[in-house]
Amino acid sequence: MQDVATVEEIKTAKNLTNLRSKIFLETRAYLRQSLSTLFDLDPLEIPINAHPGEPPSLPSGMGNISLSHCKDAITIVWHKGKIGIDIERTDRDFNYLKFAEKYFFHTNQSIHNNYLTKNMILNQWCAVEAAIKWDHGKLAKDINHWQFFEKPKKLIHKKKNIHLNYSQINFHNWTIALAYEERTSFNPEIICCSKNF
């Protein structure tokens, strides 16, 4: 994809490390190109507020966006209401039992029964990250407060009393989760692209 960046984004990128600068400019380019198709505007005319390490946003009345990337893909979602998205590779290598024990307190009983699989924890992690993005929260601060329910597909933040629904999508080598409030007729615009960062 052709690089599309504002003067301000180029300036911001110069203050980042090489890798972060590359990811910052590429994700903003994908965001601008995707939204330009949606809104039928020139990519550089899309009024995105997207600083490094902060969730991207659009002015009031233009809807809501969320993006996520992993080592070889980026996914972007737009919706009229608040939305959160996360993408993870299904072959991600991590100690899922230790991870579940540390972060997902309500699954401890299942851990002791050897019931949890790597795929289950990865899907849970992905859904919780999408919820944190929906809330514009912080991973380190919020992860222990989110409760995940597979049936029905619910996410609850115990401290803030936030109740969200989520969808899980398996696409090639990735798992993608969307977090949202709507219960019915949910119709977001999703763009998923493979990309080597």
Buried (B, 14 or more C-beta within 10 A) or exposed (E): EEEBBBEEBBEBBEEBEEEEBEBBBBBBBBBBBBBBEBBEEEBEEBEBEBEBEEBBBBEEEBBBBBBBBBEEBBBBBBBEEBBBBBBBBBEBEEEBBEBBBEBBEEBEEBBEEEEBEBEBBBBBBBBBBBBBBBBEBEEEEBBBBBBBEEEEBBBBBEEEEBEBBBBBBEEEBBBBBBBBEBEEEBEBBBBBBEBEE
